[in-house]
Amino acid sequence: MFRVILSFIKKWEVIGTKMIKAVFFDCDGVIVDSEPIHLKFEGEYLRQHHLEHLIEKLPKIMIGTHKSQDPWGMLLQNEKLEISIEKFKADLYKYKEEKLKEIRFSDAIFEDVKETLILLKEKGIKIACASSSAKSYVVDILEGGGILDYFDLIVSCDDFTKSKPDPEIYNFCCEYFKLNKEDCLVIEDSPIGIEAGKNAGIMVLARKDNRFGLDQTKSDGVFDHLHEIFEMKKMWK
């Protein structure tokens, strides 16, 4: 990790006196460890339809995507279903909606998040949450976790016509704060989210994935703990 940090420092030394003025966080997999929960319920639903052989494909296809990209259509394209794919997806969303009501996502907030948000606020850094999930879902997570008030901006797929990996959501964040791209930092985990940040021309760090085989190679670096970002001294006031 220290080799990665040194490469970041070198990069920012070349830029000069530019320092980070805003951090844009994805939600699922970055702020809240929700992906195992979603995958669990999706796996349950697949088993109900005797499609358990598809469970191992779920992380690669589902994590970081939005339903407008039709990930379930991609997953099921070669399967013979007893019902139409439209009904399959509609019933799945209803199933997950009911199951998710049983979950306290506030208990799944990563332990390094709140302290990091406090440190960013102390440094006068603007903070946004930019998620591909529904805004009501994101707000419920942030509010339930007691961290909603740390965010200066919350945007989601509900606010835009295009979803990640399109850079629209991150371009908007920069415009909202009236900042140049080099003044901002994106925190992601999924390949699609990382690509969105890079497509926007913003530096992207990824929360390291050790479970789902996510390709994070397009990020500018990975971290195990959010506090590691503060070791990049040239980036902060």
N, C-alpha and C positions, 0 to 999 in steps of 0.2 A: 504493500500500500504506500509506503514512503517513497518508492520509486515513482509511483503515479503522482503523488503530491508534488514531488520535485519537478516533474514535467509540467504540472499546472503552474507552479511558481515561475518557471522559466518562460512559459507562454505569456503570463501576465506581466513579467518584467519587460518583455519585448513590446507589449502594448503601451507600457509606460505607467502613468499615474491613475489609469482607469481602475475603479473599484466597484464592487457589486453594490447596487442601490436597491435591488428588488429580487426576491426569490419567488418562483412560481412552482408550487407543489402539485403534483398529481395526488389523487386521494387513495384509491384502492391500491394496496401494495406498497404505498409510500407513507401515508399517514396512518392508515388502518390496515391491519393484517386480515383483510376480508376475503382474499382470493381463495384460501382453503375452504371457507364457509360456502361461497358460491359454487365451487367445484364439487363439494360434498352433496349439495342439493341437486345439482345437475346430474351427478353420477347416480343418485337415487332414482331420479326420473328415468334415466336411460335404462336402469335395471328393470324398472316397472314395464318397460317396453321391450325387454329382452335384447337390449343393445349394449350390454356391458363391455363388449369388445371395443367400443368407441371411447371408453372412459380415459384410456391413456392418451388419447388425442386431444382431450379437452383443454389442457393448459396452453398448448401451442396455438390453438384456434380461438379460444375464448378470451384469454387474458389481454386486456387493453383494448378490446374491440367494442364497437357499439352495434346495437341491433340493426341499424340502418345499413351496415356492411354485410348483413345476413350471414353471420358466422355459422348459425345452425343449418342454413341451406348448404353451406360448404361441407359441413360435417356429415350431413345426411344424403348428399347428392347421389351416392351409389347404394343406398339402402332401400329395401322394400318395406314400406310402412303399412300397418293395418288401417291407418287413418291418413287423411291428407296432411301434407307438411304444414299447411297453414293452421290446421287444428292442433297438430302436434306442438307447434310453437306457442300457440295461444294457451293451450293447457299447461305447457311448461311454465310460462310466465305467471300464470295464476298459481301454480304449485309453489314456485319460488316466492312469490309475494306473500303467501300464507306462511310458509316456513320461516321467512326472514322476519316476520312479526315476532317470532319467538327469540330472536337474537338481540342481545345488547351489544351493539357494535362499539359502544364506549369502552367495553372491557377488552376490545381488540386493538385499541390505539397502541401503536408502537411506543415503547417506554421512553425512547429518546426524543419523541416529538415535542412534548410540551416545553421541556427545558430548552430545546433548540429554538422554539418560537420566542421564548422569553429573551434569549440572548440576541436574537435578530431584532426584536423590538428595542432592546437596550442600545443597539447600534444604529437605530433609526432606519432600519431596512424595511422597505415596503414588502408585504407578504400577500400572495394570492394563492387561492386553490383553483386549479384549472383541471376539471375532471370530465371524462366521457360518460359518467353516470348522470342520472337525473338529479337536478338541483335539490329537490326535496329530500332525496336520499343523502346527498352530501351534507346538506345543512343539518339533518338529523344526527349524522355521525359527529360532526364538529360540535354541535350543541351538546349532545349527549356526553361527549368526551371532555366537555368543559374548556374547549379551545376555540370556540367560534369567534370570540371577541379579538383574537390575535390577528385575524385576517382582515386586510383592507379591501379585499375584492374576492368574490366567489363567483366563478363562471362555470358553466357546464355545457354539455351537448344541447341542452334546451335553448341556449342563447345563440346558436350558430347554425348555418345551413350545411356546413361540412364538418365532419368529425376527424379526429386524429386518424391517420398521420398527416392530414392537411394542417398547415401551420396557423390556420385562422384564429384558433383560440389563443395561441401564444403571441401572435401579432397584436391581437386586441389588448392583451395584458400590457404589452410595451406601450401601446398607444394610450391606454387608460392612464398610466403613470407618467406619460410624456417622457419616456426614457429611450435612450439608444439601446440597440440589441446587446452591445458589449458591456452595458451596465447591469445586465440581468443574468440570472442563473435559473435553469430549469432542473427540478428534481423529479425523476421518473423511475420506472422499473421495467415496463414492458417494451418490446421492440417497437411497437406502434407509437407509443408515447415518446420514446427516445427519438424516433424518426420525425415526429411532429416538431419537437424542439429544435432538432438540427435543421429541418426544412425552414424554420423561422430564422435561422442564423444565430441561434443563442447557444451558449455553452450548456451542456447537459451532463449532469452526474446521475448515476443510477444506484439505487439501493440494491446491493448485491443479492442475486437470487441463487439459493443453494438447493431449491426444491423442485422447480418446474422446468428446468432446462431452457430458460429464456435466453435469447441471444441479445446480449447487452454490449456487443462489440462496437456498435456505432456511437456509443456514449463517449464522452471525453474522459471518463473514468468511473470506477465503482467504489462504493464505500460499504463497510459493515455497520457503521454507527454514524448517525447524522453529525455527531460532534466532530468527526474527522474533517468536515468541510471547513472548520475554523482553523485548521492547521495550514491552510493556504493563505498565509499572512498577507500576501500582496493583494488579495481580493477584498480585504475588509478595512474599514476605517479604523 
